Amino acid sequence: MRGTWVIRNGRIVEKGGSEDVRPAPARSDLPFPMLISDEMQACEHVDGRFYTSKSEFRKVTRANGLTEVGTEKINRPRPKVSKAERAAGIDRAVERAAARVL
């Protein structure tokens, strides 16, 4: 059975299930989706102006040929590694970790 299980009062129970003792998060009964505002605290950009609009800030970022950190797309090719090479790498890492413990 898939799920996340935790120990509560000495018993293994499903996390978030009926026996989980944590309080349920506060939720509204209103049928509205979560909204993300375009507003932000005033922030100075490279042009020396202050912006309170995320979209305007991004326009200036793109116009200056810059990349907003955290939104960039990284297209690095993943190295081709065989199962044997991957297993050998895992074995080496386990051996190094075991050597540090002892």
MODELLER restraints for C-alpha pairs under 7 A, 6 or more apart:
rsr = mdl.restraints
at = mdl.atoms
rsr.add(forms.Gaussian(group=physical.xy_distance, feature=features.Distance(at['CA:3:A'], at['CA:14:A']), mean=6.95, stdev=0.5))
rsr.add(forms.Gaussian(group=physical.xy_distance, feature=features.Distance(at['CA:4:A'], at['CA:14:A']), mean=5.91, stdev=0.5))
rsr.add(forms.Gaussian(group=physical.xy_distance, feature=features.Distance(at['CA:4:A'], at['CA:15:A']), mean=5.50, stdev=0.5))
rsr.add(forms.Gaussian(group=physical.xy_distance, feature=features.Distance(at['CA:5:A'], at['CA:12:A']), mean=6.38, stdev=0.5))
rsr.add(forms.Gaussian(group=physical.xy_distance, feature=features.Distance(at['CA:5:A'], at['CA:13:A']), mean=5.55, stdev=0.5))
rsr.add(forms.Gaussian(group=physical.xy_distance, feature=features.Distance(at['CA:5:A'], at['CA:14:A']), mean=4.40, stdev=0.5))
rsr.add(forms.Gaussian(group=physical.xy_distance, feature=features.Distance(at['CA:5:A'], at['CA:15:A']), mean=5.20, stdev=0.5))
rsr.add(forms.Gaussian(group=physical.xy_distance, feature=features.Distance(at['CA:6:A'], at['CA:12:A']), mean=5.52, stdev=0.5))
rsr.add(forms.Gaussian(group=physical.xy_distance, feature=features.Distance(at['CA:6:A'], at['CA:13:A']), mean=5.60, stdev=0.5))
rsr.add(forms.Gaussian(group=physical.xy_distance, feature=features.Distance(at['CA:6:A'], at['CA:14:A']), mean=6.27, stdev=0.5))
rsr.add(forms.Gaussian(group=physical.xy_distance, feature=features.Distance(at['CA:6:A'], at['CA:15:A']), mean=5.86, stdev=0.5))
rsr.add(forms.Gaussian(group=physical.xy_distance, feature=features.Distance(at['CA:7:A'], at['CA:13:A']), mean=6.17, stdev=0.5))
rsr.add(forms.Gaussian(group=physical.xy_distance, feature=features.Distance(at['CA:13:A'], at['CA:19:A']), mean=6.36, stdev=0.5))
rsr.add(forms.Gaussian(group=physical.xy_distance, feature=features.Distance(at['CA:13:A'], at['CA:20:A']), mean=6.63, stdev=0.5))
rsr.add(forms.Gaussian(group=physical.xy_distance, feature=features.Distance(at['CA:14:A'], at['CA:20:A']), mean=6.81, stdev=0.5))
rsr.add(forms.Gaussian(group=physical.xy_distance, feature=features.Distance(at['CA:38:A'], at['CA:53:A']), mean=5.55, stdev=0.5))
rsr.add(forms.Gaussian(group=physical.xy_distance, feature=features.Distance(at['CA:38:A'], at['CA:54:A']), mean=5.32, stdev=0.5))
rsr.add(forms.Gaussian(group=physical.xy_distance, feature=features.Distance(at['CA:38:A'], at['CA:55:A']), mean=6.68, stdev=0.5))
rsr.add(forms.Gaussian(group=physical.xy_distance, feature=features.Distance(at['CA:39:A'], at['CA:52:A']), mean=5.56, stdev=0.5))
rsr.add(forms.Gaussian(group=physical.xy_distance, feature=features.Distance(at['CA:39:A'], at['CA:53:A']), mean=4.84, stdev=0.5))
rsr.add(forms.Gaussian(group=physical.xy_distance, feature=features.Distance(at['CA:39:A'], at['CA:54:A']), mean=6.15, stdev=0.5))
rsr.add(forms.Gaussian(group=physical.xy_distance, feature=features.Distance(at['CA:40:A'], at['CA:52:A']), mean=4.99, stdev=0.5))
rsr.add(forms.Gaussian(group=physical.xy_distance, feature=features.Distance(at['CA:40:A'], at['CA:53:A']), mean=6.02, stdev=0.5))
rsr.add(forms.Gaussian(group=physical.xy_distance, feature=features.Distance(at['CA:40:A'], at['CA:54:A']), mean=6.46, stdev=0.5))
rsr.add(forms.Gaussian(group=physical.xy_distance, feature=features.Distance(at['CA:41:A'], at['CA:52:A']), mean=5.62, stdev=0.5))
rsr.add(forms.Gaussian(group=physical.xy_distance, feature=features.Distance(at['CA:42:A'], at['CA:50:A']), mean=5.73, stdev=0.5))
rsr.add(forms.Gaussian(group=physical.xy_distance, feature=features.Distance(at['CA:42:A'], at['CA:51:A']), mean=5.26, stdev=0.5))
rsr.add(forms.Gaussian(group=physical.xy_distance, feature=features.Distance(at['CA:42:A'], at['CA:52:A']), mean=4.64, stdev=0.5))
rsr.add(forms.Gaussian(group=physical.xy_distance, feature=features.Distance(at['CA:43:A'], at['CA:50:A']), mean=5.11, stdev=0.5))
rsr.add(forms.Gaussian(group=physical.xy_distance, feature=features.Distance(at['CA:43:A'], at['CA:51:A']), mean=5.37, stdev=0.5))
rsr.add(forms.Gaussian(group=physical.xy_distance, feature=features.Distance(at['CA:43:A'], at['CA:52:A']), mean=6.65, stdev=0.5))
rsr.add(forms.Gaussian(group=physical.xy_distance, feature=features.Distance(at['CA:44:A'], at['CA:50:A']), mean=4.24, stdev=0.5))
rsr.add(forms.Gaussian(group=physical.xy_distance, feature=features.Distance(at['CA:44:A'], at['CA:51:A']), mean=6.41, stdev=0.5))
rsr.add(forms.Gaussian(group=physical.xy_distance, feature=features.Distance(at['CA:51:A'], at['CA:57:A']), mean=6.07, stdev=0.5))
rsr.add(forms.Gaussian(group=physical.xy_distance, feature=features.Distance(at['CA:61:A'], at['CA:67:A']), mean=6.64, stdev=0.5))
rsr.add(forms.Gaussian(group=physical.xy_distance, feature=features.Distance(at['CA:61:A'], at['CA:68:A']), mean=6.91, stdev=0.5))
